[in-house]
């Protein structure tokens, strides 16, 4: 089951890795069309802001899809249906 889930979010990682700048904004519709063309965005992602938490401990949610690409969710707007991802700065505490 974990393998299947992992594959499900590989498209998120791939998209952000190949198309991402320092900030990426995606609508829920873009997420559906680009990343989940067969299954659609999980219903909980459209209603529960916690689904978008930057938490790799819950692989049933999408977090490691963007964390693996080096991004974190900066903003979620459930009402207007969009997400803003920011690129993680790898060396933000190294001088």
N, C-alpha and C positions, 0 to 999 in steps of 0.2 A: 504493500500500500504506500509506504513512504517513497519508494522509487517512482511510482506513478505520479504522486503529488509533485515530486521534484521535477519531473519532466514537464508537468503542467505549467510551472512557473519559469522554466528555462527561456520561454519566449520573452518574458519580461526582462530577464537579464540580458538576453541577446539584443533586444530593442534598445535598451538604455546604453549598452556598451557601444553599439554601432551608430546610434543617432543622438546621443546625449551631449549637451554642452555642460556648462556649469549649472544650468537650471533647465528642467524639462517640465512642461505642463501638459497633462493629458486629460481629456474628458472621459467620462465613464463610457461613452459611445466609442471613442477611439480605443479604449482598453478592450471593449468587446470585439471590435472589428479587427484590430491588429494582433491582439494577444490571446484572445479566447474565441476564435471564430467558430469553434464547434460547440463549446459549452456555455459561452457567455460569462460575464463577470459574476462571481457568486452573489446571490441575493443579499447575503449579510454585508457584503462590501458596499452595497448601495444604501444601507440603512444604519450600519453600525460603525462608528468612527474608529472603534477599537480594532477593526479588521486591518486598518492601515497603520497600526502601531509598528514602529521600527524594532520588532522583537523576533529574533531568529529562533527563539525557543518554541515557537508555535508554527511548525511548517505547514499546518493546514490553512494558515493564512498566507498572504502573498509576500510577506516581509523579506524572506531571504532572496526572492526574485530580484528585488532592487538592491538589497544589501550586497549581494554577490557582484553586482555591477558597480559597486562603489557609490551608491546613492542612498539618501534617506528621504523619507516623506517630510516635507517642510510645512505643507498646508493641505488640508482636506476640506472641501466644501460639499457636504452631502446634498444641500439644497440646490446648488447650482451644478452639481455633478462634475467636479473636476478635482484633480490632485496635482500638487506641485512637488517635484522632486529636486533636491539640491545635491550636487556632487559632494561627496565627503572629501574633506581635505586630509590627506594621509599624514601630513607632518605638521599638524596645527599646534603641537606642543613641543616640537623639537626645535632648538635654537641653533 
